[in-house]
Structures are given as structure tokens and as C-alpha cells.
Amino acid sequence: MSLSDSKARINAAHRDLMNAWHKVSDVWRDDTARAFRDRSIEPIDRSLRAAMNALDAMEETLRRVRNDCGDR
């Protein structure tokens, strides 16, 4: 699996999670929902964003290595 494939899968999972959370949060608006968001949704959101940023950096590094080594 390529880095771009991995990034696409993470991006799709992130989008699906956030879409589902937004649907649920339209009707689930109590203290438990806020606690769930704070303990679960927000940390996952941050982790997925960090993973996508790391994959971007890895893709850029690999691009430079391939360019420097003449493998295009």
C-alpha cells in the first residue's frame, strides 16, 4: 500500500467519523455527549490530523529522495 493510499484511507475514515459525529451531536446534547466529544472524538480528530500531516511529510521526503536518486 502506498502512502497516498494510506492517506486516502485515513482521510475517508476521518471524514466518515466527523460526519457521523455531527449527525449524532445534532440530537445528543447533554453533559455525557460533551464528555464523549472531549474524551473520544476530539483526541481521535487530533490524531488523525497528525497522521495525515505525518504522511504528507513522508511523501515529501520520499519525493525528494527519489528526485535526488534519479528515480522518478
Wavefront OBJ file of the C-alpha trace (Angstrom):
o trace
v 0.000 0.000 0.000
v 1.379 3.411 -0.932
v 1.494 6.435 1.328
v -1.118 8.153 -0.809
v -3.404 5.117 -0.429
v -2.909 5.183 3.336
v -3.581 8.898 3.466
v -6.742 8.489 1.395
v -7.999 5.756 3.726
v -7.258 7.821 6.836
v -8.874 10.869 5.253
v -12.010 8.875 4.373
v -12.218 7.383 7.868
v -11.778 10.841 9.392
v -14.496 12.303 7.156
v -16.860 9.405 7.990
v -16.238 9.778 11.717
v -16.807 13.516 11.708
v -19.950 13.213 9.554
v -21.352 10.590 11.921
v -20.439 12.667 14.963
v -22.123 15.768 13.524
v -25.315 13.789 12.899
v -25.292 12.364 16.412
v -24.408 15.672 18.043
v -27.458 17.290 16.447
v -29.651 15.244 18.784
v -27.285 14.231 21.611
v -26.622 17.451 23.509
v -26.191 16.605 27.167
v -23.212 16.513 29.519
v -22.460 12.923 28.548
v -22.271 13.919 24.876
v -19.869 16.744 25.702
v -17.726 14.413 27.789
v -17.712 11.830 24.985
v -16.675 14.516 22.500
v -13.897 15.726 24.800
v -12.592 12.251 25.728
v -13.090 10.436 22.427
v -13.947 12.462 19.340
v -11.513 15.358 19.780
v -8.463 13.172 20.579
v -9.230 10.945 17.587
v -9.683 14.022 15.401
v -6.310 15.405 16.509
v -4.599 12.041 15.997
v -5.998 11.594 12.510
v -4.966 15.118 11.523
v -1.478 14.473 12.896
v -1.270 11.189 10.975
v -2.272 12.918 7.735
v 0.340 15.632 8.341
v 2.986 12.972 9.003
v 2.055 11.168 5.786
v 2.355 14.453 3.887
v 5.829 14.939 5.318
v 6.796 11.365 4.477
v 5.515 11.782 0.915
v 7.573 14.951 0.525
v 10.687 13.235 1.892
v 10.222 10.286 -0.456
v 9.689 12.653 -3.384
v 12.960 14.427 -2.596
v 14.827 11.125 -2.182
v 13.502 9.830 -5.493
v 14.394 13.107 -7.175
v 17.903 13.131 -5.677
v 18.472 9.493 -6.642
v 17.135 9.983 -10.168
v 14.254 7.523 -9.677
v 11.164 9.214 -10.995
l 1 2 3 4 5 6 7 8 9 10 11 12 13 14 15 16 17 18 19 20 21 22 23 24 25 26 27 28 29 30 31 32 33 34 35 36 37 38 39 40 41 42 43 44 45 46 47 48 49 50 51 52 53 54 55 56 57 58 59 60 61 62 63 64 65 66 67 68 69 70 71 72
